[in-house]
Amino acid sequence: MGKPVLKINRKTPEEIAGILKNNADFLLATRLNMVYHVARGHSSREVASWYGVSFKQVVNWVHRFEQNGVEGLENRSGRGRKSYLTDQQMEKIRAIVLEKSPEDYGINAKNWSGPSILRVIKEQFEVDYKPSQSYKLIEKMGLVFKKGSGVTAK
């Protein structure tokens, strides 16, 4: 009989991946390691499969390294889609969720849900989000959705 497989109980694989993804030094080292493997003669597709990224991303990192050295592999600011709501608007929605009832806004529910929050955002700020975005907004506001009790503070 073989040796038992090690088990990790402290964090889920997804939580560990989140920690790694938020560590700038780890990301830089990973990108540099991808470039290293390409420099050693491995294809971008092969390297991409090892790291679970697209081959195009490996190509992009190699090009950025060629143009700017290690600095080209660092995260750039201002990336990603900009929020439709300002920080003040997000804080106002957060306060509504924590201090008011959905019934105060004509919603027939005891607890806040993603769709009910989106409805209030549309009424208050004329901003239309897709339903799939509601739970990202809840997280961004420092709230959490719990089945049965709705949206609450973390």
RAZI-V364015 format. One record per residue. N is the residue number from 1. RES is the residue in one small letter. OMEGA is omega as a letter, one per 30 degrees, with the letter a starting at -180 (none if undefined). D_FIRST is the distance of its C-alpha to the first C-alpha in Angstrom with 2 decimals. Layout:
N:RES:OMEGA:D_FIRST ; N:RES:OMEGA:D_FIRST
//
This chain:
1:m:a:0.00 ; 2:g:l:3.81 ; 3:k:l:6.83 ; 4:p:l:8.88 ; 5:v:l:11.80 ; 6:l:l:15.09 ; 7:k:l:17.61 ; 8:i:a:21.37 ; 9:n:a:23.53 ; 10:r:a:26.82 ; 11:k:l:27.89 ; 12:t:l:27.17 ; 13:p:l:26.67 ; 14:e:l:30.29 ; 15:e:l:31.58 ; 16:i:l:29.97 ; 17:a:l:31.50 ; 18:g:l:34.80 ; 19:i:l:34.74 ; 20:l:a:34.18 ; 21:k:a:36.85 ; 22:n:l:39.35 ; 23:n:a:38.87 ; 24:a:l:41.52 ; 25:d:l:40.14 ; 26:f:l:36.71 ; 27:l:l:38.45 ; 28:l:l:40.68 ; 29:a:l:37.85 ; 30:t:l:35.89 ; 31:r:l:39.06 ; 32:l:l:39.82 ; 33:n:l:36.36 ; 34:m:l:36.99 ; 35:v:l:40.31 ; 36:y:a:38.72 ; 37:h:l:36.37 ; 38:v:l:39.39 ; 39:a:l:41.34 ; 40:r:l:38.62 ; 41:g:l:39.27 ; 42:h:a:36.72 ; 43:s:l:38.28 ; 44:s:l:38.96 ; 45:r:l:36.98 ; 46:e:l:33.88 ; 47:v:l:34.23 ; 48:a:a:34.93 ; 49:s:l:31.71 ; 50:w:a:29.71 ; 51:y:l:31.60 ; 52:g:l:32.03 ; 53:v:l:35.81 ; 54:s:l:38.43 ; 55:f:l:39.49 ; 56:k:l:42.99 ; 57:q:l:41.88 ; 58:v:l:40.53 ; 59:v:l:43.87 ; 60:n:a:45.74 ; 61:w:l:43.97 ; 62:v:l:44.71 ; 63:h:l:48.35 ; 64:r:l:48.73 ; 65:f:l:47.36 ; 66:e:a:49.78 ; 67:q:a:52.69 ; 68:n:a:52.08 ; 69:g:a:49.41 ; 70:v:l:46.84 ; 71:e:l:49.29 ; 72:g:a:48.93 ; 73:l:a:45.29 ; 74:e:l:46.17 ; 75:n:l:46.59 ; 76:r:l:50.12 ; 77:s:l:51.93 ; 78:g:l:53.47 ; 79:r:l:50.74 ; 80:g:a:50.01 ; 81:r:l:52.19 ; 82:k:l:54.74 ; 83:s:l:54.88 ; 84:y:l:57.67 ; 85:l:l:58.27 ; 86:t:l:59.51 ; 87:d:l:57.88 ; 88:q:l:60.84 ; 89:q:l:60.34 ; 90:m:l:56.63 ; 91:e:l:57.59 ; 92:k:l:60.20 ; 93:i:l:57.71 ; 94:r:l:55.27 ; 95:a:l:58.10 ; 96:i:a:59.03 ; 97:v:a:55.50 ; 98:l:a:55.24 ; 99:e:a:58.82 ; 100:k:l:59.96 ; 101:s:l:58.99 ; 102:p:l:58.52 ; 103:e:l:61.44 ; 104:d:a:63.67 ; 105:y:l:63.24 ; 106:g:a:63.86 ; 107:i:a:60.23 ; 108:n:l:59.49 ; 109:a:l:56.29 ; 110:k:a:55.45 ; 111:n:l:52.77 ; 112:w:l:52.58 ; 113:s:l:50.35 ; 114:g:a:49.88 ; 115:p:l:52.57 ; 116:s:l:55.02 ; 117:i:l:54.72 ; 118:l:l:55.35 ; 119:r:l:58.43 ; 120:v:l:59.84 ; 121:i:l:59.16 ; 122:k:a:61.09 ; 123:e:a:63.95 ; 124:q:a:64.20 ; 125:f:a:63.68 ; 126:e:l:64.01 ; 127:v:a:60.60 ; 128:d:l:58.50 ; 129:y:l:54.70 ; 130:k:a:52.34 ; 131:p:a:50.41 ; 132:s:a:47.08 ; 133:q:a:48.43 ; 134:s:a:49.14 ; 135:y:l:45.80 ; 136:k:l:45.88 ; 137:l:l:49.36 ; 138:i:l:48.20 ; 139:e:a:45.55 ; 140:k:l:48.16 ; 141:m:a:50.47 ; 142:g:l:47.89 ; 143:l:l:47.42 ; 144:v:l:44.54 ; 145:f:l:44.48 ; 146:k:a:42.96 ; 147:k:l:42.96 ; 148:g:l:45.42 ; 149:s:l:47.21 ; 150:g:a:48.03 ; 151:v:l:48.51 ; 152:t:l:48.56 ; 153:a:l:48.48 ; 154:k:none:45.09
//
